[in-house]
């Protein structure tokens, strides 16, 4: 029906019902060019896909996609020779949050879209917005409050590819790129599969951001996302041809900037290991001495480790913590050497690792049973905390399910805020979010019934009209809480006893206006 409405003809030809049925089964529909917008043609192609799993699964998904195309056509000005403006999509049929000064936000990425949750500093009641990017997987989100902005970044992935998008009005409108902003140069011979990490640059350089992607590579922008460049020093590393994909793919998933050395940065790759640059990205060295590999004949190779997460506290930039594919480690010499700190945990296999924002000796993890059974140990959802930099660990479980709770918390599905007392948040692959307002002593369920959660970030809005501050949106890797970080990379041209509750926004049909008219 969409094909016929857009073109005035049927997508498949045939003189008899049998011939038409045969064409539907075997032939591709005739391409539709102008004046049919490319976005509409993409929707029609997906509706007519041969494989059922490649088609839209619900009518609401088709509606959301059509609204995105329609708003892009209606709202976006035509590009001029002087200024190339990205098209913008207005999301009308979505619950939106109403943000004001002092509000606290959770940015939640799932396998079927993104959600925004709003509360105040007490963090007891929550307003829910979304889902944004209906049916897309959102592996990474970030809140950028540098330079007086309040920008939300999100990576979206579906059958048609991966895009980096942003919103300056808390989700009412989003950039809708006509081609991927992040893409590999033609000479590399590879194409972008996913964006695993969006990481902010220094506080005093609000135009700088980094993205870690799959296949494993690092991209940088120095103009607030207008253009992106591949960091060739890492991509051309001689180890790269021998990196092996992990269970989730060959991904650069963690970026840690050194606040004491503006030429130093760490990245973690599954399965490549930890790499460090000391010269602004021109050269990189493998930093995996002491990290065990269970699945290779050589248990301590130079590289090839399946590192799940690394974390640093800005007050101790020489010290890093590492959650491995089997193994908990700490380094006290800028990742030159690692030693085991799995003292008293039920399993040293896990994904998430989060630093306490103010205490550099406190680290939080969520152990899971094994690589064959990636669920919480003994069917009990427990967060483990060290208060002595790994010398010992204690379980934090009050308020978390302790019976038949076979949950999985992925590497970016746990984070912390920087309020007082510190709040912690974790999301599960079963679509639940739990929060603690007292540094992990007690937990409450914030929301349930969402798609599998792959990413959680936090933000504190100082002024919803445009002056805002970011709080621990990358606490686990300390990449957005420091003011002196890698500035230039070499690139190619509470209270106990209170329960959380969630309320939906009253502005389900909020239409707003395009806030991007003067941004770019």
C-alpha positions as CSV (number, residue, x, y, z in Angstrom):
1,X,0.0,0.0,0.0
2,X,2.8,2.4,0.8
3,X,4.5,1.6,-2.5
4,X,1.4,2.2,-4.5
5,X,0.5,5.4,-2.6
6,X,4.0,6.8,-3.2
7,X,4.4,5.8,-6.9
8,X,0.9,5.1,-8.3
9,X,1.9,1.6,-9.3
10,X,2.2,-1.9,-7.8
11,X,5.6,-3.1,-6.5
12,X,5.4,-6.4,-8.3
13,X,4.1,-7.3,-11.8
14,X,2.2,-10.3,-13.0
15,X,-0.6,-11.3,-15.3
16,X,-2.0,-13.9,-12.9
17,X,-2.2,-14.4,-9.2
18,X,0.4,-17.1,-9.4
19,X,2.9,-14.8,-11.3
20,X,2.3,-12.0,-8.8
21,X,2.9,-14.3,-5.8
22,X,6.0,-15.7,-7.4
23,X,7.3,-12.1,-7.9
24,X,6.6,-11.2,-4.3
25,X,8.6,-14.3,-3.2
26,X,11.6,-13.9,-5.5
27,X,11.9,-10.4,-6.9
28,X,12.9,-7.1,-5.4
29,X,10.5,-4.1,-5.9
30,X,11.3,-1.6,-8.6
31,X,13.4,1.2,-7.0
32,X,11.6,4.5,-6.4
33,X,13.6,7.7,-7.1
34,X,12.6,11.3,-6.8
35,X,10.2,12.8,-5.9
36,X,9.9,10.0,-3.3
37,X,12.2,10.9,-0.4
38,X,15.0,8.5,0.4
39,X,13.8,8.0,3.9
40,X,10.3,7.0,2.7
41,X,11.8,4.6,0.2
42,X,13.9,3.0,3.0
43,X,10.7,2.4,5.0
44,X,8.9,0.9,2.0
45,X,11.9,-1.4,1.4
46,X,11.8,-2.6,5.0
47,X,8.1,-3.3,4.7
48,X,8.7,-5.4,1.7
49,X,11.7,-7.3,3.0
50,X,11.8,-11.0,2.2
51,X,12.9,-12.1,5.7
52,X,10.1,-11.6,8.3
53,X,12.6,-10.5,11.0
54,X,13.8,-7.7,8.7
55,X,10.3,-6.2,8.5
56,X,8.7,-3.9,11.0
57,X,7.1,-6.0,13.8
58,X,4.4,-3.5,14.8
59,X,2.3,-0.9,13.2
60,X,3.5,1.6,15.7
61,X,7.1,1.2,14.4
62,X,5.9,2.1,10.9
63,X,4.0,5.1,12.2
64,X,7.1,6.3,14.1
65,X,9.3,5.9,11.0
66,X,6.8,7.8,8.8
67,X,6.6,10.6,11.3
68,X,10.3,10.9,11.3
69,X,10.4,11.2,7.5
70,X,7.5,13.6,7.4
71,X,9.0,15.9,10.1
72,X,12.3,15.9,8.4
73,X,10.8,17.1,5.1
74,X,8.5,19.7,6.8
75,X,10.9,21.1,9.4
76,X,14.4,21.0,7.8
77,X,15.4,23.9,5.6
78,X,16.9,23.0,2.2
79,X,20.7,23.0,2.4
80,X,22.5,25.9,0.9
81,X,25.9,26.2,-0.7
82,X,27.2,28.2,2.3
83,X,25.8,26.1,5.2
84,X,25.0,22.4,5.2
85,X,22.4,22.0,7.9
86,X,21.5,18.5,9.1
87,X,17.9,17.6,8.9
88,X,15.9,17.5,12.1
89,X,13.1,15.1,13.1
90,X,10.3,16.2,15.5
91,X,8.9,13.4,17.6
92,X,5.2,14.1,18.1
93,X,3.6,10.9,19.1
94,X,6.0,10.3,22.0
95,X,5.8,11.0,25.7
96,X,8.2,13.9,26.5
97,X,9.6,15.0,29.8
98,X,9.3,18.6,31.0
99,X,12.7,19.7,32.3
100,X,13.4,22.7,34.5
101,X,16.3,24.1,36.4
102,X,17.7,21.7,39.0
103,X,16.2,18.5,37.5
104,X,18.0,15.3,37.5
105,X,17.9,13.0,34.4
106,X,18.6,9.4,33.6
107,X,19.4,8.7,29.9
108,X,18.6,5.1,29.2
109,X,19.5,3.2,26.0
110,X,17.8,-0.1,25.2
111,X,17.6,-2.7,22.4
112,X,14.4,-1.1,21.2
113,X,14.9,2.6,21.7
114,X,15.9,5.3,24.2
115,X,14.1,6.6,27.3
116,X,14.6,9.7,29.4
117,X,13.6,9.8,33.1
118,X,13.3,13.1,35.0
119,X,13.4,13.6,38.8
120,X,14.6,16.2,41.3
121,X,17.6,15.9,43.7
122,X,15.6,13.7,46.0
123,X,15.3,11.1,43.2
124,X,12.1,9.6,44.6
125,X,9.6,10.1,41.8
126,X,10.3,9.9,38.1
127,X,8.7,11.2,34.9
128,X,9.2,9.0,31.9
129,X,9.8,10.1,28.3
130,X,10.1,7.9,25.2
131,X,10.6,5.6,23.6
132,X,12.8,7.6,21.2
133,X,14.0,5.9,18.0
134,X,11.3,3.2,18.2
135,X,12.8,-0.2,17.4
136,X,16.4,1.0,17.2
137,X,19.2,-0.3,19.4
138,X,20.7,2.6,21.4
139,X,24.1,1.3,22.7
140,X,25.4,4.7,23.8
141,X,24.2,8.0,25.1
142,X,25.8,11.0,26.6
143,X,24.8,14.4,28.1
144,X,26.9,17.4,27.2
145,X,26.6,20.4,29.4
146,X,29.8,22.1,28.3
147,X,29.8,25.6,27.0
148,X,26.3,26.4,28.2
149,X,24.5,23.7,26.2
150,X,22.2,20.9,27.1
151,X,22.7,18.4,24.4
152,X,21.9,14.7,24.5
153,X,23.8,12.4,22.2
154,X,22.6,9.0,21.1
155,X,23.8,6.3,18.8
156,X,21.0,4.5,16.9
157,X,21.4,1.2,15.1
158,X,18.9,-0.8,13.0
159,X,18.8,-2.9,9.9
160,X,19.7,0.1,7.7
161,X,22.8,1.2,9.6
162,X,24.1,3.2,12.6
163,X,23.7,7.0,13.1
164,X,24.9,9.4,15.7
165,X,22.1,11.9,16.6
166,X,21.7,14.7,19.1
167,X,18.9,16.7,20.7
168,X,19.1,20.2,22.2
169,X,15.5,20.2,23.7
170,X,15.5,17.1,25.8
171,X,14.2,14.7,23.1
172,X,11.5,16.7,21.4
173,X,13.6,17.0,18.3
174,X,16.7,15.2,17.1
175,X,19.1,15.5,14.2
176,X,18.2,13.2,11.4
177,X,21.4,12.8,9.3
178,X,20.9,11.9,5.6
179,X,24.2,10.0,5.7
180,X,26.2,8.7,8.6
181,X,28.2,11.4,10.4
182,X,30.8,8.7,11.4
183,X,32.1,6.5,8.6
184,X,35.3,4.9,7.7
185,X,37.4,6.3,4.9
186,X,37.2,4.3,1.7
187,X,40.8,3.2,1.9
188,X,40.2,1.3,5.1
189,X,38.0,-1.3,3.4
190,X,35.6,-1.6,6.4
191,X,32.2,-0.1,7.3
192,X,30.7,1.0,10.5
193,X,28.6,-1.6,12.4
194,X,27.9,0.1,15.7
195,X,28.9,3.0,18.0
196,X,29.6,1.6,21.4
197,X,30.8,4.7,23.3
198,X,30.2,8.5,23.1
199,X,32.8,10.2,25.2
200,X,33.2,14.0,25.9
201,X,36.4,15.8,25.6
202,X,37.8,18.3,28.1
203,X,35.5,20.8,29.8
204,X,37.4,23.7,28.3
205,X,37.1,22.3,24.8
206,X,33.3,21.9,24.3
207,X,33.7,21.1,20.6
208,X,35.7,17.9,21.2
209,X,34.1,14.5,21.4
210,X,35.2,10.9,20.8
211,X,33.4,7.8,19.7
212,X,34.5,4.2,20.1
213,X,33.0,2.0,17.4
214,X,32.7,-1.5,15.9
215,X,34.9,-2.7,14.1
216,X,37.3,-1.5,16.8
217,X,38.4,2.1,16.0
218,X,38.4,5.6,17.6
219,X,36.8,8.6,16.0
220,X,37.2,12.3,17.0
221,X,35.4,15.5,16.3
222,X,36.8,19.0,17.0
223,X,33.7,20.9,15.7
224,X,30.9,19.5,18.0
225,X,30.0,16.7,15.7
226,X,29.9,18.5,12.3
227,X,32.8,16.3,11.0
228,X,34.5,13.2,12.4
229,X,37.9,11.8,11.7
230,X,39.4,8.4,12.2
231,X,42.3,8.2,14.6
232,X,44.8,6.5,12.3
233,X,47.5,5.9,14.9
234,X,45.2,3.3,16.5
235,X,43.5,2.0,13.4
236,X,46.9,1.4,11.6
237,X,48.4,-0.3,14.7
238,X,50.3,-3.5,13.7
239,X,48.3,-5.6,16.2
240,X,44.9,-4.7,14.6
241,X,44.8,-7.5,12.0
242,X,45.1,-10.0,14.9
243,X,42.4,-8.6,17.1
244,X,39.5,-11.1,17.4
245,X,35.8,-10.2,17.9
246,X,34.4,-10.9,21.3
247,X,30.9,-12.3,22.0
248,X,29.4,-8.9,21.1
249,X,31.7,-8.1,18.2
250,X,35.1,-6.4,17.7
251,X,34.3,-3.3,19.7
252,X,36.2,-0.3,21.2
253,X,33.8,0.2,24.0
254,X,35.6,2.2,26.7
255,X,37.5,5.5,26.5
256,X,39.3,7.0,29.5
257,X,41.0,10.4,29.3
258,X,43.9,11.2,31.7
259,X,43.1,14.5,33.6
260,X,46.8,15.0,34.5
261,X,48.3,14.5,31.0
262,X,46.5,16.0,28.1
263,X,48.4,13.7,25.7
264,X,47.4,10.5,27.4
265,X,44.3,8.4,26.7
266,X,43.3,4.7,27.3
267,X,40.9,2.6,25.3
268,X,39.6,-0.9,25.9
269,X,38.8,-3.3,23.1
270,X,37.1,-6.7,23.0
271,X,39.1,-8.7,22.2
272,X,42.2,-6.6,21.8
273,X,42.9,-5.4,25.4
274,X,43.9,-2.1,26.8
275,X,45.9,0.4,24.7
276,X,47.4,3.7,25.7
277,X,48.6,6.7,23.9
278,X,51.1,9.2,25.4
279,X,51.5,11.4,22.4
280,X,48.0,12.6,21.5
281,X,47.1,9.5,19.5
282,X,50.0,9.3,17.1
283,X,51.2,6.0,18.6
284,X,49.6,3.4,20.9
285,X,51.0,0.7,23.1
286,X,49.3,-2.5,24.4
287,X,49.0,-2.3,28.2
288,X,48.0,-5.8,29.3
289,X,50.9,-7.1,31.4
290,X,49.4,-9.4,34.1
291,X,45.9,-9.7,32.6
292,X,45.0,-13.4,32.0
293,X,43.4,-14.8,28.9
294,X,41.5,-18.0,29.6
295,X,40.6,-18.9,26.0
296,X,44.1,-18.8,24.5
297,X,47.1,-21.2,24.9
298,X,49.3,-18.3,26.0
299,X,47.5,-17.1,29.2
300,X,49.4,-13.8,29.4
301,X,49.9,-12.5,25.8
302,X,50.9,-9.0,24.9
303,X,47.4,-8.3,23.5
304,X,44.2,-10.2,22.8
305,X,42.5,-9.9,26.2
306,X,38.8,-9.5,26.2
307,X,38.6,-6.5,28.5
308,X,35.0,-5.7,29.5
309,X,35.6,-2.4,31.3
310,X,38.3,-0.1,32.7
311,X,37.8,2.8,35.1
312,X,39.8,5.6,36.6
313,X,39.2,8.2,39.3
314,X,40.4,11.7,38.3
315,X,42.1,12.2,41.7
316,X,44.3,9.2,41.1
317,X,45.0,9.1,37.3
318,X,47.9,6.7,37.7
319,X,45.6,4.0,39.1
320,X,43.1,2.1,36.9
321,X,40.7,-0.7,37.6
322,X,39.8,-3.4,35.1
323,X,37.0,-5.9,34.7
324,X,38.1,-8.7,32.4
325,X,36.6,-11.7,30.8
326,X,37.5,-13.6,33.9
327,X,39.5,-11.4,36.2
328,X,39.4,-8.3,38.4
329,X,42.6,-6.2,38.3
330,X,44.2,-2.9,39.4
331,X,47.2,-1.0,38.1
332,X,49.1,1.6,40.0
333,X,51.5,2.6,37.3
334,X,49.3,3.9,34.4
335,X,48.5,0.4,33.2
336,X,52.1,-0.8,32.9
337,X,51.4,-3.7,35.2
338,X,48.1,-5.2,36.5
339,X,47.6,-7.4,39.6
340,X,44.6,-9.4,40.7
341,X,42.1,-7.9,43.2
342,X,39.3,-10.6,43.1
343,X,39.3,-10.9,46.8
344,X,36.0,-12.3,48.2
345,X,33.8,-12.0,45.1
346,X,31.5,-14.9,44.1
347,X,32.9,-14.7,40.5
348,X,35.5,-12.5,38.8
349,X,33.5,-12.6,35.6
350,X,31.4,-9.5,34.9
351,X,30.9,-6.4,32.7
352,X,30.0,-3.2,34.6
353,X,32.5,-1.3,36.7
354,X,31.8,2.1,38.2
355,X,33.9,4.5,40.3
356,X,32.6,6.4,43.3
357,X,32.7,10.0,42.1
358,X,34.4,11.4,45.2
359,X,36.1,8.5,46.9
360,X,38.9,7.1,44.7
361,X,39.1,3.8,46.7
362,X,35.5,2.9,46.1
363,X,34.6,0.8,43.1
364,X,31.3,-1.0,42.2
365,X,30.9,-4.2,40.1
366,X,28.2,-6.8,39.4
367,X,29.6,-10.3,39.2
368,X,27.9,-12.8,37.0
369,X,28.4,-16.6,37.1
370,X,30.4,-17.4,34.0
371,X,30.9,-16.8,30.3
372,X,28.6,-19.8,29.7
373,X,25.9,-18.6,32.1
374,X,26.0,-14.8,32.1
375,X,23.6,-14.2,34.9
376,X,24.0,-13.1,38.5
377,X,25.5,-15.7,40.8
378,X,23.0,-18.0,42.7
379,X,20.1,-16.2,41.2
380,X,20.7,-13.1,43.4
381,X,21.2,-9.6,42.1
382,X,24.0,-8.2,44.2
383,X,26.3,-5.2,43.6
384,X,29.8,-5.6,45.1
385,X,31.7,-2.7,46.5
386,X,35.3,-2.2,47.6
387,X,36.2,0.6,49.9
388,X,39.9,-0.1,49.9
389,X,40.8,-0.2,46.2
390,X,40.2,-4.0,45.8
391,X,41.7,-5.4,49.0
392,X,38.2,-6.7,49.9
393,X,34.7,-6.6,48.5
394,X,31.3,-6.5,50.2
395,X,27.8,-7.3,48.8
396,X,25.2,-4.6,48.5
397,X,21.8,-6.3,48.1
398,X,19.2,-4.7,50.3
399,X,16.2,-4.0,48.1
400,X,17.5,-6.0,45.2
401,X,15.8,-9.3,44.2
402,X,17.5,-12.3,45.9
403,X,15.4,-15.2,44.7
404,X,15.4,-16.5,41.1
405,X,16.9,-13.2,39.9
406,X,18.9,-14.5,37.0
407,X,19.8,-11.0,35.7
408,X,22.5,-9.6,33.5
409,X,23.9,-6.1,33.9
410,X,26.0,-5.1,30.8
411,X,29.1,-2.9,30.8
412,X,27.4,0.5,30.4
413,X,24.2,-0.4,32.2
414,X,25.5,0.9,35.6
415,X,26.4,4.4,36.5
416,X,26.6,6.9,39.4
417,X,25.7,10.5,39.9
418,X,27.6,13.1,41.9
419,X,24.8,14.2,44.2
420,X,25.0,14.0,48.0
421,X,24.6,11.3,49.0
422,X,25.8,9.6,45.8
423,X,23.2,7.7,43.7
424,X,23.8,4.5,41.8
425,X,21.7,3.1,39.0
426,X,21.7,-0.2,37.2
427,X,19.6,-1.7,34.4
428,X,19.1,-5.3,33.5
429,X,18.6,-7.2,30.3
430,X,15.1,-8.0,31.6
431,X,14.2,-4.3,31.4
432,X,14.4,-3.3,35.0
433,X,16.2,-0.2,36.5
434,X,17.2,-0.1,40.2
435,X,18.5,2.9,42.0
436,X,20.2,3.7,45.3
437,X,20.2,7.1,46.9
438,X,22.7,6.1,49.6
439,X,25.8,4.9,47.9
440,X,24.5,1.4,47.4
441,X,23.3,0.6,51.0
442,X,19.7,0.2,49.9
443,X,18.0,-0.1,46.5
444,X,14.6,0.6,45.0
445,X,13.1,-0.4,41.7
446,X,12.6,2.7,39.5
447,X,11.0,1.1,36.5
448,X,10.3,-2.3,34.9
449,X,8.9,-3.7,31.7
450,X,11.4,-1.9,29.4
451,X,13.4,-3.6,26.6
452,X,16.8,-5.0,27.5
453,X,18.9,-2.1,28.9
454,X,22.4,-1.6,27.5
455,X,23.2,1.9,28.6
456,X,22.5,4.3,31.5
457,X,23.8,7.9,31.9
458,X,23.0,10.7,34.4
459,X,22.7,14.5,34.1
460,X,21.9,17.4,36.4
461,X,20.3,20.3,34.6
462,X,21.4,23.7,36.0
463,X,19.3,25.8,33.7
464,X,16.9,24.2,31.2
465,X,17.0,27.3,29.0
466,X,20.6,26.4,28.0
467,X,23.0,26.6,30.9
468,X,23.4,23.1,32.2
469,X,26.0,20.8,33.9
470,X,26.9,17.2,33.5
471,X,27.2,15.0,36.5
472,X,28.9,11.6,36.2
473,X,27.5,10.7,32.8
474,X,30.7,8.7,32.3
475,X,31.5,8.0,35.9
476,X,32.6,4.5,35.1
477,X,35.5,5.7,32.9
478,X,35.9,9.3,34.3
479,X,35.8,10.7,30.8
480,X,33.4,13.5,31.4
481,X,34.3,14.7,34.9
482,X,37.7,16.0,34.2
483,X,38.8,19.3,32.8
484,X,42.3,18.5,31.5
485,X,42.3,15.6,29.1
486,X,43.6,14.6,25.7
487,X,43.2,17.8,23.7
488,X,44.4,16.8,20.3
489,X,44.6,13.3,18.7
490,X,46.4,12.5,15.5
491,X,43.6,12.0,12.9
492,X,43.1,11.4,9.2
493,X,41.9,14.4,6.9
494,X,18.0,10.0,50.5
495,X,16.5,8.6,52.5
496,X,16.0,5.0,53.5
497,X,12.5,3.6,53.4
498,X,11.2,5.8,50.6
499,X,10.2,4.0,47.4
500,X,10.8,5.1,43.9
501,X,7.8,5.7,41.7
502,X,7.4,6.5,38.0
503,X,4.8,8.8,36.4
504,X,4.2,9.4,32.7
505,X,4.3,12.9,31.2
506,X,1.1,14.7,30.6
507,X,2.5,16.1,27.4
508,X,2.2,13.0,25.2
509,X,1.4,15.1,22.1
510,X,3.8,17.9,22.8
511,X,4.9,19.4,19.5
512,X,7.3,22.1,20.4
513,X,9.2,24.0,17.8
514,X,12.5,23.3,16.1
515,X,15.2,24.4,18.4
516,X,18.0,23.9,15.8
517,X,17.3,26.9,13.6
518,X,20.5,28.7,14.7
519,X,22.6,25.9,16.0
520,X,24.7,25.0,13.0
